[in-house]
Amino acid sequence: MNPYIEQANQQFVPVYNRYPIVLDHGEGMYLYDTEGKRYLDFGSGIGVCALGYHDPNYTRALQEQMEKLLHTSNLFYNVPAIEAAKLFNQASGMEQVFFTNSGTEAIEGAIKIAKKHHFLKHNNHNGEIIAMKKSFHGRSMGALSVTGKAAYQKPFAPMLAHVKFADFNDLENVKRLITDNTCAIFMETVQGEGGIYPATDYFIKGVRKLCDENEILMVSDEIQCGMGRSGNMFAYQLYDIVPDIVVSAKALGCGVPVGAIGTRGAATGVLRAGDHGTTYGSNPLAAAAVTAVFQFYQQYDILANVRAMTLYLDKALSELAAQKVVIKEVRGLGLMKGIELSVPAAHFINALQEAGIIVIPSGSHVIRLLPPLILQKEHIDVLVNALKTIL
């Protein structure tokens, strides 16, 4: 056994089933392990490293901030956070933003906004949240309470009260769950851990209409599917709707831990001084990372690249699916794809690793593709040719 893995198994709390690879460094679309093996990366740290690895401009921006200031606390202002907030709000269509340390923490804040919004309107604590079955929003108690997977919740019950679960993409099911106490509807625009299922146009627009008609806050979880992965900066923009709250993280910092809660309309101004906080949210280093990501997305024309590579990838995967009976379906948006197999995917994921390609699962039967957004045609060709052999 690799000595690093042996040490890790002794030292770490064993909550992850890790692959037997110790990653050391990266360059562009490639990762390298401690033994020097190179891997073409189609996982991007579960959607985090959208700019790939060791981008010199991104690295330089962080180095410059590290030489100035890492942390101030939220008792003071700092310029990087103000710049990051302006860029986030412009890109998302939000009015205000609260920066967090992670996506899970951002979901927690969104729950608090929904609950307080109901309290201010009705002066009671009966605010109900509708979330989606098979959804995933995080592992903290609040985020787990709106995660639609009973197996994740069972060891930690009871969950937060007043949460109901609807079938994703079933608008009539959502309608039946709405009551006078419904304060928010939470949904991923594309379910990631649930198997890579995008919202249908009918469903997401119907949810938006239901929220408008019933004064309910619409909360879009764009932690995995946002920040350009769909070909728009946020996936909900493909549907020509705007949520009341958007939750972002992962590629927002491209490796530096940072999340965000964006609000507009009735969700803006709900939280007041003393209602919420976080030690590291809005720290200058994380904010500099957010600013750099938005700047280099524009400089590198990332969204145009995503759209072009999506067309090429879709065609290649469609042709592959026509050749391989083991492939049941290919689905997703942009550079967020799920290849559902008729058999468990683990064997094929391991075989791809042996061939020097990293992909990740989504459930037991789905190969999930979340490449860095700097992907090029030659990288797609390498993946598809490997899949032709391995499948």
Disulfide bonds with the S-S distance in Angstrom:
none
